């Protein structure tokens, strides 16, 4: 974590237990109450509080309305680091499956923003999609940042390609061979393909 955040030192069973206790007493928070809870958690300097906020959000994300994407973007850009950003990417993926018309315009907006954390989420939100992966969108986003020097963007591209290679290894192999990508992206993207050859 590069000493970026303060920690209480609580292991995950502790902060997860606190959230479960809140849910037992108040129920899963919704709407404005949910957003207020998450914002309070993100205002706290301790990282476990951000995790608690995201856990509550995760419990509700599949039932919130289409406007949740605006709040998810807010969370991505608040105290951003790979741990919370990657968690939110999963929630974004779930949200796009419920509201597919959001996927392309949101990803286009995030890729054009130049903000690496938004770009990372756009690139990796399909990690669990498997056969439902929008290959054209994925490849276009990776090419959009092909010359990026940001480690977290290059790693995201490789990670997304590696996951997709579980479903379409030939498509991934051809894509990588036909484009100039960073060594990190290539290495990560080909990892499973090359290991299968051994």
N, CA and C atoms as an extended XYZ file, in Angstrom:
594
Properties=species:S:1:pos:R:3:atomname:S:1:resname:S:1:resid:I:1 pbc="F F F"
N         0.812       -1.214        0.000 N   UNK     1
C         0.000        0.000        0.000 CA  UNK     1
C         0.848        1.267        0.000 C   UNK     1
N         2.176        1.115        0.067 N   UNK     2
C         3.115        2.248       -0.003 CA  UNK     2
C         2.823        3.327        1.043 C   UNK     2
N         2.334        2.913        2.195 N   UNK     3
C         2.071        3.852        3.296 CA  UNK     3
C         1.146        4.998        2.897 C   UNK     3
N         0.215        4.730        1.984 N   UNK     4
C        -0.679        5.772        1.504 CA  UNK     4
C        -1.843        6.041        2.457 C   UNK     4
N        -2.164        5.071        3.316 N   UNK     5
C        -3.339        5.202        4.168 CA  UNK     5
C        -3.031        4.764        5.595 C   UNK     5
N        -3.798        5.327        6.517 N   UNK     6
C        -3.732        4.874        7.913 CA  UNK     6
C        -4.602        3.617        8.056 C   UNK     6
N        -4.221        2.762        8.981 N   UNK     7
C        -4.982        1.544        9.242 CA  UNK     7
C        -5.230        1.409       10.742 C   UNK     7
N        -6.406        0.920       11.079 N   UNK     8
C        -6.674        0.572       12.473 CA  UNK     8
C        -5.915       -0.697       12.859 C   UNK     8
N        -5.632       -1.520       11.860 N   UNK     9
C        -5.002       -2.807       12.123 CA  UNK     9
C        -6.017       -3.922       12.273 C   UNK     9
N        -7.269       -3.642       11.902 N   UNK    10
C        -8.328       -4.660       11.989 CA  UNK    10
C        -8.236       -5.613       10.801 C   UNK    10
N        -8.285       -6.894       11.072 N   UNK    11
C        -8.346       -7.861        9.987 CA  UNK    11
C        -9.775       -7.912        9.447 C   UNK    11
N        -9.919       -8.471        8.264 N   UNK    12
C       -11.210       -8.408        7.573 CA  UNK    12
C       -12.380       -8.968        8.379 C   UNK    12
N       -12.217      -10.043        9.178 N   UNK    13
C       -13.386      -10.500        9.946 CA  UNK    13
C       -13.931       -9.438       10.893 C   UNK    13
N       -13.076       -8.524       11.334 N   UNK    14
C       -13.520       -7.495       12.278 CA  UNK    14
C       -14.389       -6.465       11.582 C   UNK    14
N       -13.869       -5.831       10.503 N   UNK    15
C       -14.683       -4.802        9.848 CA  UNK    15
C       -15.878       -5.396        9.125 C   UNK    15
N       -15.750       -6.626        8.658 N   UNK    16
C       -16.919       -7.279        8.058 CA  UNK    16
C       -17.983       -7.544        9.122 C   UNK    16
N       -17.525       -7.910       10.311 N   UNK    17
C       -18.457       -8.153       11.410 CA  UNK    17
C       -19.208       -6.898       11.821 C   UNK    17
N       -18.515       -5.756       11.794 N   UNK    18
C       -19.160       -4.491       12.143 CA  UNK    18
C       -20.260       -4.163       11.133 C   UNK    18
N       -19.966       -4.351        9.862 N   UNK    19
C       -20.973       -4.081        8.825 CA  UNK    19
C       -22.159       -5.033        8.976 C   UNK    19
N       -21.884       -6.290        9.267 N   UNK    20
C       -22.975       -7.254        9.460 CA  UNK    20
C       -23.856       -6.867       10.638 C   UNK    20
N       -23.238       -6.317       11.687 N   UNK    21
C       -24.004       -5.879       12.854 CA  UNK    21
C       -24.898       -4.694       12.491 C   UNK    21
N       -24.371       -3.771       11.706 N   UNK    22
C       -25.187       -2.644       11.249 CA  UNK    22
C       -26.375       -3.143       10.436 C   UNK    22
N       -26.125       -4.116        9.571 N   UNK    23
C       -27.195       -4.662        8.738 CA  UNK    23
C       -28.241       -5.367        9.593 C   UNK    23
N       -27.788       -6.068       10.637 N   UNK    24
C       -28.748       -6.734       11.526 CA  UNK    24
C       -29.646       -5.714       12.216 C   UNK    24
N       -29.061       -4.575       12.593 N   UNK    25
C       -29.823       -3.562       13.323 CA  UNK    25
C       -30.645       -2.655       12.414 C   UNK    25
N       -30.065       -2.263       11.270 N   UNK    26
C       -30.701       -1.258       10.412 CA  UNK    26
C       -31.189       -1.811        9.077 C   UNK    26
N       -30.737       -3.024        8.743 N   UNK    27
C       -31.000       -3.537        7.414 CA  UNK    27
C       -29.956       -3.023        6.434 C   UNK    27
N       -29.973       -3.528        5.195 N   UNK    28
C       -29.056       -3.047        4.174 CA  UNK    28
C       -29.494       -1.644        3.771 C   UNK    28
N       -28.589       -0.701        3.843 N   UNK    29
C       -28.925        0.683        3.524 CA  UNK    29
C       -29.202        0.833        2.030 C   UNK    29
N       -30.077        1.773        1.692 N   UNK    30
C       -30.458        1.980        0.300 CA  UNK    30
C       -30.449        3.463       -0.042 C   UNK    30
N       -30.441        3.755       -1.336 N   UNK    31
C       -30.614        5.116       -1.813 CA  UNK    31
C       -29.685        6.127       -1.173 C   UNK    31
N       -30.259        7.242       -0.713 N   UNK    32
C       -29.468        8.316       -0.116 CA  UNK    32
C       -28.771        7.878        1.163 C   UNK    32
N       -29.412        7.009        1.941 N   UNK    33
C       -28.794        6.521        3.182 CA  UNK    33
C       -27.543        5.710        2.879 C   UNK    33
N       -27.604        4.923        1.834 N   UNK    34
C       -26.442        4.136        1.412 CA  UNK    34
C       -25.309        5.058        0.993 C   UNK    34
N       -25.619        6.033        0.170 N   UNK    35
C       -24.592        6.959       -0.297 CA  UNK    35
C       -23.981        7.742        0.863 C   UNK    35
N       -24.814        8.174        1.792 N   UNK    36
C       -24.308        8.912        2.945 CA  UNK    36
C       -23.383        8.046        3.787 C   UNK    36
N       -23.755        6.787        3.995 N   UNK    37
C       -22.922        5.872        4.772 CA  UNK    37
C       -21.565        5.675        4.104 C   UNK    37
N       -21.585        5.440        2.798 N   UNK    38
C       -20.325        5.203        2.079 CA  UNK    38
C       -19.455        6.453        2.111 C   UNK    38
N       -20.063        7.613        1.931 N   UNK    39
C       -19.282        8.855        1.974 CA  UNK    39
C       -18.648        9.069        3.342 C   UNK    39
N       -19.376        8.788        4.400 N   UNK    40
C       -18.819        8.912        5.754 CA  UNK    40
C       -17.632        7.970        5.914 C   UNK    40
N       -17.782        6.760        5.406 N   UNK    41
C       -16.685        5.788        5.488 CA  UNK    41
C       -15.463        6.259        4.707 C   UNK    41
N       -15.693        6.903        3.569 N   UNK    42
C       -14.574        7.365        2.751 CA  UNK    42
C       -13.935        8.628        3.313 C   UNK    42
N       -14.661        9.362        4.134 N   UNK    43
C       -14.073       10.540        4.770 CA  UNK    43
C       -13.117       10.156        5.893 C   UNK    43
N       -13.308        8.989        6.471 N   UNK    44
C       -12.443        8.536        7.560 CA  UNK    44
C       -11.042        8.253        7.018 C   UNK    44
N       -10.005        8.612        7.762 N   UNK    45
C        -8.637        8.393        7.264 CA  UNK    45
C        -8.198        6.927        7.256 C   UNK    45
N        -8.914        6.071        7.953 N   UNK    46
C        -8.487        4.671        8.074 CA  UNK    46
C        -9.060        3.819        6.946 C   UNK    46
N        -8.199        3.004        6.346 N   UNK    47
C        -8.573        2.250        5.155 CA  UNK    47
C        -9.672        1.232        5.435 C   UNK    47
N        -9.691        0.665        6.606 N   UNK    48
C       -10.740       -0.312        6.908 CA  UNK    48
C       -12.135        0.287        6.767 C   UNK    48
N       -12.250        1.604        6.998 N   UNK    49
C       -13.544        2.254        6.868 CA  UNK    49
C       -13.988        2.303        5.407 C   UNK    49
N       -13.053        2.528        4.489 N   UNK    50
C       -13.421        2.484        3.084 CA  UNK    50
C       -13.886        1.075        2.693 C   UNK    50
N       -13.215        0.064        3.231 N   UNK    51
C       -13.630       -1.307        2.952 CA  UNK    51
C       -15.043       -1.560        3.482 C   UNK    51
N       -15.333       -1.049        4.666 N   UNK    52
C       -16.661       -1.230        5.252 CA  UNK    52
C       -17.726       -0.579        4.375 C   UNK    52
N       -17.432        0.623        3.878 N   UNK    53
C       -18.374        1.302        3.004 CA  UNK    53
C       -18.636        0.521        1.731 C   UNK    53
N       -17.577       -0.025        1.142 N   UNK    54
C       -17.737       -0.784       -0.090 CA  UNK    54
C       -18.472       -2.096        0.145 C   UNK    54
N       -18.274       -2.678        1.318 N   UNK    55
C       -18.994       -3.916        1.621 CA  UNK    55
C       -20.495       -3.656        1.695 C   UNK    55
N       -20.883       -2.558        2.325 N   UNK    56
C       -22.301       -2.198        2.366 CA  UNK    56
C       -22.820       -1.918        0.960 C   UNK    56
N       -22.032       -1.217        0.172 N   UNK    57
C       -22.422       -0.915       -1.200 CA  UNK    57
C       -22.583       -2.192       -2.015 C   UNK    57
N       -21.676       -3.128       -1.819 N   UNK    58
C       -21.741       -4.394       -2.547 CA  UNK    58
C       -23.030       -5.150       -2.245 C   UNK    58
N       -23.496       -5.064       -0.993 N   UNK    59
C       -24.714       -5.779       -0.602 CA  UNK    59
C       -25.953       -5.237       -1.319 C   UNK    59
N       -25.859       -4.016       -1.841 N   UNK    60
C       -27.038       -3.364       -2.395 CA  UNK    60
C       -26.937       -3.062       -3.887 C   UNK    60
N       -25.748       -3.127       -4.439 N   UNK    61
C       -25.507       -2.600       -5.796 CA  UNK    61
C       -26.420       -3.222       -6.847 C   UNK    61
N       -26.791       -4.473       -6.694 N   UNK    62
C       -27.605       -5.143       -7.708 CA  UNK    62
C       -29.078       -4.740       -7.655 C   UNK    62
N       -29.422       -3.874       -6.687 N   UNK    63
C       -30.814       -3.448       -6.568 CA  UNK    63
C       -30.993       -1.939       -6.679 C   UNK    63
N       -29.903       -1.212       -6.779 N   UNK    64
C       -29.994        0.242       -6.912 CA  UNK    64
C       -30.370        0.613       -8.349 C   UNK    64
N       -30.813        1.854       -8.550 N   UNK    65
C       -31.262        2.247       -9.878 CA  UNK    65
C       -30.092        2.644      -10.773 C   UNK    65
N       -30.414        3.021      -12.001 N   UNK    66
C       -29.408        3.269      -13.027 CA  UNK    66
C       -28.444        4.395      -12.658 C   UNK    66
N       -28.912        5.340      -11.833 N   UNK    67
C       -28.073        6.495      -11.483 CA  UNK    67
C       -26.920        6.141      -10.554 C   UNK    67
N       -26.888        4.909      -10.083 N   UNK    68
C       -25.791        4.511       -9.193 CA  UNK    68
C       -24.440        4.683       -9.871 C   UNK    68
N       -24.390        4.632      -11.189 N   UNK    69
C       -23.107        4.745      -11.883 CA  UNK    69
C       -22.409        6.046      -11.538 C   UNK    69
N       -23.168        7.097      -11.315 N   UNK    70
C       -22.575        8.383      -10.951 CA  UNK    70
C       -21.892        8.291       -9.591 C   UNK    70
N       -22.502        7.570       -8.672 N   UNK    71
C       -21.907        7.411       -7.345 CA  UNK    71
C       -20.705        6.475       -7.405 C   UNK    71
N       -20.789        5.444       -8.221 N   UNK    72
C       -19.642        4.546       -8.373 CA  UNK    72
C       -18.438        5.312       -8.918 C   UNK    72
N       -18.675        6.216       -9.852 N   UNK    73
C       -17.583        7.048      -10.371 CA  UNK    73
C       -17.003        7.914       -9.261 C   UNK    73
N       -17.856        8.484       -8.441 N   UNK    74
C       -17.387        9.285       -7.309 CA  UNK    74
C       -16.482        8.456       -6.396 C   UNK    74
N       -16.889        7.223       -6.135 N   UNK    75
C       -16.098        6.351       -5.258 CA  UNK    75
C       -14.753        5.997       -5.885 C   UNK    75
N       -14.749        5.762       -7.193 N   UNK    76
C       -13.493        5.449       -7.882 CA  UNK    76
C       -12.482        6.566       -7.684 C   UNK    76
N       -12.963        7.800       -7.719 N   UNK    77
C       -12.081        8.966       -7.673 CA  UNK    77
C       -11.795        9.463       -6.258 C   UNK    77
N       -12.294        8.762       -5.255 N   UNK    78
C       -12.095        9.173       -3.864 CA  UNK    78
C       -11.085        8.251       -3.194 C   UNK    78
N        -9.999        8.822       -2.686 N   UNK    79
C        -8.935        8.052       -2.031 CA  UNK    79
C        -8.543        6.843       -2.880 C   UNK    79
N        -8.255        7.123       -4.135 N   UNK    80
C        -8.052        6.062       -5.121 CA  UNK    80
C        -6.759        5.297       -4.905 C   UNK    80
N        -6.876        4.010       -4.887 N   UNK    81
C        -5.735        3.100       -4.949 CA  UNK    81
C        -6.270        1.775       -5.453 C   UNK    81
N        -5.369        0.868       -5.832 N   UNK    82
C        -5.811       -0.339       -6.525 CA  UNK    82
C        -6.781       -1.184       -5.708 C   UNK    82
N        -6.666       -1.179       -4.384 N   UNK    83
C        -7.497       -2.070       -3.574 CA  UNK    83
C        -8.976       -1.710       -3.655 C   UNK    83
N        -9.300       -0.421       -3.476 N   UNK    84
C       -10.699       -0.014       -3.574 CA  UNK    84
C       -11.148        0.081       -5.027 C   UNK    84
N       -10.293        0.560       -5.891 N   UNK    85
C       -10.653        0.723       -7.300 CA  UNK    85
C       -11.016       -0.621       -7.935 C   UNK    85
N       -10.234       -1.648       -7.659 N   UNK    86
C       -10.524       -2.950       -8.247 CA  UNK    86
C       -11.814       -3.545       -7.682 C   UNK    86
N       -12.095       -3.280       -6.416 N   UNK    87
C       -13.350       -3.728       -5.820 CA  UNK    87
C       -14.524       -3.030       -6.518 C   UNK    87
N       -14.398       -1.728       -6.713 N   UNK    88
C       -15.460       -0.972       -7.367 CA  UNK    88
C       -15.627       -1.420       -8.813 C   UNK    88
N       -14.548       -1.816       -9.461 N   UNK    89
C       -14.638       -2.303      -10.843 CA  UNK    89
C       -15.578       -3.496      -10.932 C   UNK    89
N       -15.536       -4.363       -9.944 N   UNK    90
C       -16.450       -5.513       -9.914 CA  UNK    90
C       -17.902       -5.030       -9.821 C   UNK    90
N       -18.144       -4.025       -8.982 N   UNK    91
C       -19.492       -3.489       -8.822 CA  UNK    91
C       -19.967       -2.810      -10.099 C   UNK    91
N       -19.052       -2.106      -10.760 N   UNK    92
C       -19.374       -1.490      -12.046 CA  UNK    92
C       -19.773       -2.563      -13.056 C   UNK    92
N       -19.043       -3.672      -13.073 N   UNK    93
C       -19.369       -4.770      -13.976 CA  UNK    93
C       -20.768       -5.300      -13.735 C   UNK    93
N       -21.128       -5.474      -12.469 N   UNK    94
C       -22.482       -5.928      -12.141 CA  UNK    94
C       -23.524       -4.923      -12.623 C   UNK    94
N       -23.231       -3.637      -12.406 N   UNK    95
C       -24.176       -2.582      -12.764 CA  UNK    95
C       -24.398       -2.541      -14.280 C   UNK    95
N       -23.332       -2.686      -15.054 N   UNK    96
C       -23.470       -2.674      -16.505 CA  UNK    96
C       -24.270       -3.875      -17.008 C   UNK    96
N       -24.184       -5.002      -16.331 N   UNK    97
C       -24.981       -6.158      -16.743 CA  UNK    97
C       -26.469       -5.879      -16.553 C   UNK    97
N       -26.797       -5.083      -15.552 N   UNK    98
C       -28.197       -4.721      -15.313 CA  UNK    98
C       -28.657       -3.608      -16.244 C   UNK    98
N       -27.732       -2.712      -16.578 N   UNK    99
C       -28.052       -1.566      -17.424 CA  UNK    99
C       -27.053       -1.487      -18.580 C   UNK    99
N       -27.151       -2.417      -19.520 N   UNK   100
C       -26.132       -2.506      -20.580 CA  UNK   100
C       -25.985       -1.255      -21.435 C   UNK   100
N       -27.024       -0.446      -21.519 N   UNK   101
C       -26.916        0.761      -22.344 CA  UNK   101
C       -25.922        1.765      -21.756 C   UNK   101
N       -25.558        1.576      -20.497 N   UNK   102
C       -24.577        2.459      -19.860 CA  UNK   102
C       -23.146        2.121      -20.241 C   UNK   102
N       -22.907        0.875      -20.616 N   UNK   103
C       -21.536        0.381      -20.737 CA  UNK   103
C       -20.686        1.190      -21.719 C   UNK   103
N       -21.126        1.293      -22.940 N   UNK   104
C       -20.299        1.958      -23.953 CA  UNK   104
C       -20.097        3.449      -23.683 C   UNK   104
N       -21.176        4.216      -23.445 N   UNK   105
C       -20.937        5.648      -23.211 CA  UNK   105
C       -20.117        5.933      -21.960 C   UNK   105
N       -20.312        5.134      -20.916 N   UNK   106
C       -19.547        5.356      -19.688 CA  UNK   106
C       -18.081        5.021      -19.906 C   UNK   106
N       -17.815        3.889      -20.533 N   UNK   107
C       -16.430        3.499      -20.785 CA  UNK   107
C       -15.744        4.502      -21.710 C   UNK   107
N       -16.461        4.979      -22.713 N   UNK   108
C       -15.880        5.977      -23.612 CA  UNK   108
C       -15.522        7.243      -22.840 C   UNK   108
N       -16.435        7.684      -21.978 N   UNK   109
C       -16.186        8.872      -21.159 CA  UNK   109
C       -14.972        8.672      -20.263 C   UNK   109
N       -14.892        7.526      -19.617 N   UNK   110
C       -13.792        7.272      -18.687 CA  UNK   110
C       -12.459        7.151      -19.420 C   UNK   110
N       -12.465        6.520      -20.576 N   UNK   111
C       -11.221        6.381      -21.327 CA  UNK   111
C       -10.737        7.732      -21.829 C   UNK   111
N       -11.654        8.580      -22.226 N   UNK   112
C       -11.291        9.906      -22.727 CA  UNK   112
C       -10.880       10.857      -21.611 C   UNK   112
N       -11.238       10.525      -20.376 N   UNK   113
C       -10.961       11.427      -19.256 CA  UNK   113
C        -9.476       11.596      -18.980 C   UNK   113
N        -8.681       10.570      -19.334 N   UNK   114
C        -7.253       10.615      -19.020 CA  UNK   114
C        -6.958       10.270      -17.573 C   UNK   114
N        -7.983       10.035      -16.773 N   UNK   115
C        -7.835        9.667      -15.363 CA  UNK   115
C        -7.569        8.170      -15.271 C   UNK   115
N        -6.379        7.812      -14.784 N   UNK   116
C        -5.959        6.416      -14.880 CA  UNK   116
C        -6.849        5.458      -14.107 C   UNK   116
N        -7.431        5.905      -12.997 N   UNK   117
C        -8.262        4.988      -12.221 CA  UNK   117
C        -9.584        4.714      -12.925 C   UNK   117
N       -10.148        5.722      -13.570 N   UNK   118
C       -11.353        5.497      -14.369 CA  UNK   118
C       -11.030        4.593      -15.555 C   UNK   118
N        -9.878        4.813      -16.167 N   UNK   119
C        -9.467        3.963      -17.288 CA  UNK   119
C        -9.276        2.525      -16.819 C   UNK   119
N        -8.681        2.353      -15.661 N   UNK   120
C        -8.463        0.994      -15.143 CA  UNK   120
C        -9.790        0.270      -14.948 C   UNK   120
N       -10.758        0.967      -14.355 N   UNK   121
C       -12.056        0.335      -14.127 CA  UNK   121
C       -12.739       -0.014      -15.444 C   UNK   121
N       -12.680        0.901      -16.401 N   UNK   122
C       -13.276        0.620      -17.710 CA  UNK   122
C       -12.670       -0.642      -18.320 C   UNK   122
N       -11.372       -0.787      -18.194 N   UNK   123
C       -10.678       -1.913      -18.823 CA  UNK   123
C       -10.950       -3.232      -18.105 C   UNK   123
N       -11.059       -3.224      -16.786 N   UNK   124
C       -11.176       -4.495      -16.047 CA  UNK   124
C       -12.590       -4.823      -15.578 C   UNK   124
N       -13.572       -3.997      -15.874 N   UNK   125
C       -14.913       -4.278      -15.343 CA  UNK   125
C       -15.512       -5.565      -15.901 C   UNK   125
N       -14.967       -6.072      -17.019 N   UNK   126
C       -15.494       -7.293      -17.634 CA  UNK   126
C       -14.756       -8.557      -17.197 C   UNK   126
N       -13.940       -8.486      -16.184 N   UNK   127
C       -13.108       -9.633      -15.811 CA  UNK   127
C       -13.900      -10.915      -15.595 C   UNK   127
N       -15.119      -10.804      -15.078 N   UNK   128
C       -15.915      -12.006      -14.795 CA  UNK   128
C       -16.938      -12.295      -15.884 C   UNK   128
N       -16.919      -11.566      -16.978 N   UNK   129
C       -17.942      -11.711      -18.007 CA  UNK   129
C       -17.777      -12.968      -18.861 C   UNK   129
N       -16.561      -13.437      -18.992 N   UNK   130
C       -16.263      -14.604      -19.818 CA  UNK   130
C       -16.879      -14.483      -21.222 C   UNK   130
N       -17.817      -15.366      -21.604 N   UNK   131
C       -18.391      -15.335      -22.947 CA  UNK   131
C       -19.179      -14.059      -23.222 C   UNK   131
N       -19.581      -13.361      -22.172 N   UNK   132
C       -20.343      -12.120      -22.348 CA  UNK   132
C       -19.438      -10.903      -22.583 C   UNK   132
N       -18.138      -11.120      -22.568 N   UNK   133
C       -17.200      -10.012      -22.781 CA  UNK   133
C       -17.437       -9.360      -24.125 C   UNK   133
N       -17.496       -8.043      -24.113 N   UNK   134
C       -17.584       -7.277      -25.357 CA  UNK   134
C       -16.160       -7.120      -25.892 C   UNK   134
N       -15.788       -8.028      -26.765 N   UNK   135
C       -14.411       -8.086      -27.261 CA  UNK   135
C       -14.017       -6.799      -27.976 C   UNK   135
N       -14.887       -6.296      -28.810 N   UNK   136
C       -14.576       -5.084      -29.570 CA  UNK   136
C       -14.304       -3.919      -28.628 C   UNK   136
N       -15.158       -3.764      -27.616 N   UNK   137
C       -14.972       -2.689      -26.649 CA  UNK   137
C       -13.664       -2.866      -25.891 C   UNK   137
N       -13.398       -4.088      -25.445 N   UNK   138
C       -12.168       -4.352      -24.695 CA  UNK   138
C       -10.932       -3.999      -25.508 C   UNK   138
N       -10.872       -4.491      -26.735 N   UNK   139
C        -9.701       -4.239      -27.569 CA  UNK   139
C        -9.554       -2.749      -27.890 C   UNK   139
N       -10.662       -2.071      -28.143 N   UNK   140
C       -10.599       -0.637      -28.432 CA  UNK   140
C       -10.057        0.149      -27.242 C   UNK   140
N       -10.487       -0.218      -26.035 N   UNK   141
C       -10.004        0.493      -24.853 CA  UNK   141
C        -8.521        0.264      -24.629 C   UNK   141
N        -8.079       -0.953      -24.848 N   UNK   142
C        -6.656       -1.261      -24.668 CA  UNK   142
C        -5.812       -0.486      -25.681 C   UNK   142
N        -6.277       -0.408      -26.907 N   UNK   143
C        -5.539        0.352      -27.915 CA  UNK   143
C        -5.533        1.844      -27.589 C   UNK   143
N        -6.591        2.323      -26.967 N   UNK   144
C        -6.673        3.739      -26.605 CA  UNK   144
C        -5.544        4.141      -25.652 C   UNK   144
N        -5.127        3.206      -24.808 N   UNK   145
C        -4.083        3.516      -23.811 CA  UNK   145
C        -2.802        2.735      -24.079 C   UNK   145
N        -2.643        2.290      -25.307 N   UNK   146
C        -1.489        1.447      -25.635 CA  UNK   146
C        -0.159        2.135      -25.349 C   UNK   146
N        -0.134        3.459      -25.435 N   UNK   147
C         1.115        4.182      -25.198 CA  UNK   147
C         1.201        4.754      -23.779 C   UNK   147
N         0.279        4.366      -22.911 N   UNK   148
C         0.294        4.862      -21.532 CA  UNK   148
C         1.515        4.330      -20.790 C   UNK   148
N         2.116        5.182      -19.970 N   UNK   149
C         3.263        4.787      -19.154 CA  UNK   149
C         2.839        4.400      -17.741 C   UNK   149
N         1.537        4.503      -17.452 N   UNK   150
C         1.039        4.220      -16.108 CA  UNK   150
C         1.040        2.716      -15.838 C   UNK   150
N         1.724        2.321      -14.777 N   UNK   151
C         1.786        0.902      -14.420 CA  UNK   151
C         0.398        0.301      -14.257 C   UNK   151
N        -0.486        0.993      -13.541 N   UNK   152
C        -1.795        0.430      -13.236 CA  UNK   152
C        -2.685        0.314      -14.467 C   UNK   152
N        -2.416        1.112      -15.478 N   UNK   153
C        -3.149        0.990      -16.737 CA  UNK   153
C        -2.588       -0.171      -17.554 C   UNK   153
N        -1.276       -0.245      -17.672 N   UNK   154
C        -0.650       -1.351      -18.402 CA  UNK   154
C        -1.021       -2.702      -17.779 C   UNK   154
N        -0.989       -2.750      -16.453 N   UNK   155
C        -1.321       -3.989      -15.742 CA  UNK   155
C        -2.781       -4.367      -15.971 C   UNK   155
N        -3.654       -3.360      -15.958 N   UNK   156
C        -5.077       -3.616      -16.201 CA  UNK   156
C        -5.299       -4.219      -17.585 C   UNK   156
N        -4.610       -3.681      -18.579 N   UNK   157
C        -4.744       -4.202      -19.936 CA  UNK   157
C        -4.308       -5.665      -20.005 C   UNK   157
N        -3.181       -5.966      -19.393 N   UNK   158
C        -2.700       -7.338      -19.390 CA  UNK   158
C        -3.618       -8.279      -18.638 C   UNK   158
N        -4.128       -7.805      -17.506 N   UNK   159
C        -5.046       -8.608      -16.686 CA  UNK   159
C        -6.316       -8.918      -17.471 C   UNK   159
N        -6.883       -7.910      -18.117 N   UNK   160
C        -8.105       -8.105      -18.887 CA  UNK   160
C        -7.881       -9.088      -20.034 C   UNK   160
N        -6.750       -8.952      -20.715 N   UNK   161
C        -6.436       -9.880      -21.803 CA  UNK   161
C        -6.234      -11.295      -21.271 C   UNK   161
N        -5.558      -11.422      -20.145 N   UNK   162
C        -5.327      -12.747      -19.556 CA  UNK   162
C        -6.654      -13.425      -19.221 C   UNK   162
N        -7.578      -12.673      -18.606 N   UNK   163
C        -8.877      -13.252      -18.270 CA  UNK   163
C        -9.640      -13.653      -19.525 C   UNK   163
N        -9.604      -12.796      -20.532 N   UNK   164
C       -10.336      -13.101      -21.753 CA  UNK   164
C        -9.714      -14.272      -22.502 C   UNK   164
N        -8.420      -14.486      -22.321 N   UNK   165
C        -7.759      -15.609      -22.993 CA  UNK   165
C        -8.264      -16.959      -22.481 C   UNK   165
N        -8.911      -16.966      -21.325 N   UNK   166
C        -9.520      -18.203      -20.834 CA  UNK   166
C       -10.688      -18.626      -21.717 C   UNK   166
N       -11.278      -17.665      -22.410 N   UNK   167
C       -12.441      -17.912      -23.256 CA  UNK   167
C       -12.059      -17.922      -24.738 C   UNK   167
N       -11.253      -16.921      -25.143 N   UNK   168
C       -10.867      -16.770      -26.554 CA  UNK   168
C        -9.358      -16.592      -26.685 C   UNK   168
N        -8.589      -17.648      -26.429 N   UNK   169
C        -7.125      -17.515      -26.495 CA  UNK   169
C        -6.613      -17.102      -27.868 C   UNK   169
N        -7.236      -17.597      -28.926 N   UNK   170
C        -6.768      -17.254      -30.267 CA  UNK   170
C        -6.977      -15.771      -30.555 C   UNK   170
N        -8.110      -15.232      -30.137 N   UNK   171
C        -8.393      -13.816      -30.367 CA  UNK   171
C        -7.387      -12.943      -29.627 C   UNK   171
N        -7.058      -13.332      -28.414 N   UNK   172
C        -6.096      -12.575      -27.613 CA  UNK   172
C        -4.707      -12.666      -28.243 C   UNK   172
N        -4.322      -13.845      -28.667 N   UNK   173
C        -3.008      -14.037      -29.282 CA  UNK   173
C        -2.866      -13.176      -30.541 C   UNK   173
N        -3.871      -13.184      -31.390 N   UNK   174
C        -3.837      -12.405      -32.626 CA  UNK   174
C        -3.806      -10.909      -32.312 C   UNK   174
N        -4.620      -10.491      -31.347 N   UNK   175
C        -4.661       -9.076      -30.984 CA  UNK   175
C        -3.296       -8.600      -30.503 C   UNK   175
N        -2.674       -9.367      -29.642 N   UNK   176
C        -1.365       -8.973      -29.109 CA  UNK   176
C        -0.308       -8.960      -30.207 C   UNK   176
N        -0.345       -9.929      -31.083 N   UNK   177
C         0.674      -10.004      -32.142 CA  UNK   177
C         0.518       -8.892      -33.184 C   UNK   177
N        -0.685       -8.362      -33.307 N   UNK   178
C        -0.955       -7.356      -34.349 CA  UNK   178
C        -0.832       -5.922      -33.868 C   UNK   178
N        -0.527       -5.719      -32.586 N   UNK   179
C        -0.474       -4.350      -32.063 CA  UNK   179
C         0.744       -4.144      -31.168 C   UNK   179
N         1.162       -2.914      -31.094 N   UNK   180
C         2.313       -2.545      -30.271 CA  UNK   180
C         1.811       -2.205      -28.868 C   UNK   180
N         1.987       -3.133      -27.958 N   UNK   181
C         1.542       -2.949      -26.579 CA  UNK   181
C         2.746       -2.936      -25.649 C   UNK   181
N         2.559       -2.459      -24.450 N   UNK   182
C         3.673       -2.403      -23.503 CA  UNK   182
C         4.135       -3.819      -23.151 C   UNK   182
N         5.414       -3.992      -22.827 N   UNK   183
C         5.904       -5.317      -22.435 CA  UNK   183
C         5.118       -5.915      -21.264 C   UNK   183
N         4.729       -5.073      -20.312 N   UNK   184
C         3.952       -5.565      -19.167 CA  UNK   184
C         2.599       -6.099      -19.622 C   UNK   184
N         1.920       -5.366      -20.493 N   UNK   185
C         0.628       -5.811      -21.007 CA  UNK   185
C         0.771       -7.126      -21.761 C   UNK   185
N         1.786       -7.214      -22.593 N   UNK   186
C         2.007       -8.436      -23.379 CA  UNK   186
C         2.309       -9.618      -22.465 C   UNK   186
N         3.198       -9.396      -21.516 N   UNK   187
C         3.574      -10.475      -20.603 CA  UNK   187
C         2.370      -11.004      -19.827 C   UNK   187
N         1.578      -10.084      -19.276 N   UNK   188
C         0.402      -10.499      -18.516 CA  UNK   188
C        -0.647      -11.130      -19.429 C   UNK   188
N        -0.853      -10.539      -20.589 N   UNK   189
C        -1.883      -11.035      -21.482 CA  UNK   189
C        -1.610      -12.429      -22.021 C   UNK   189
N        -0.340      -12.757      -22.193 N   UNK   190
C         0.029      -14.073      -22.760 CA  UNK   190
C         0.321      -15.130      -21.693 C   UNK   190
N         0.240      -14.768      -20.448 N   UNK   191
C         0.683      -15.674      -19.392 CA  UNK   191
C         0.004      -17.042      -19.468 C   UNK   191
N        -1.303      -17.086      -19.558 N   UNK   192
C        -2.012      -18.368      -19.589 CA  UNK   192
C        -1.823      -19.073      -20.906 C   UNK   192
N        -1.763      -18.322      -21.987 N   UNK   193
C        -1.567      -18.920      -23.304 CA  UNK   193
C        -0.222      -19.622      -23.371 C   UNK   193
N         0.826      -18.958      -22.878 N   UNK   194
C         2.163      -19.559      -22.920 CA  UNK   194
C         2.291      -20.727      -21.949 C   UNK   194
N         1.626      -20.644      -20.811 N   UNK   195
C         1.716      -21.735      -19.834 CA  UNK   195
C         1.025      -22.991      -20.372 C   UNK   195
N         0.005      -22.824      -21.214 N   UNK   196
C        -0.688      -23.969      -21.785 CA  UNK   196
C         0.175      -24.698      -22.808 C   UNK   196
N         1.185      -24.016      -23.331 N   UNK   197
C         2.054      -24.632      -24.325 CA  UNK   197
C         3.118      -25.501      -23.703 C   UNK   197
N         3.339      -25.316      -22.397 N   UNK   198
C         4.428      -26.060      -21.729 CA  UNK   198
C         3.992      -27.503      -21.435 C   UNK   198
